[in-house]
């Protein structure tokens, strides 16, 4: 799952992204379990700042996430 939130502040504007990877549901389970692999992606702002600084998040698509998981050996 790729989550995103618009960021619009005095000093920064863009989108905050977070990747969450869950284990498949099990019978009787009431909540999904997030896998440790999610930590490999962290939450990152794809933003630009007033001072000209920019930062980009590489994992905006499922294909990019799958490719990185494969590269990491998952």
Protein Blocks (a to p, Z undefined) as FASTA:
>chain_A
ZZddddddfkbgcddddddddddddehiabdcddfklmmnopcdddddfkopacddfblb
fklmmmmmmmnoZZ
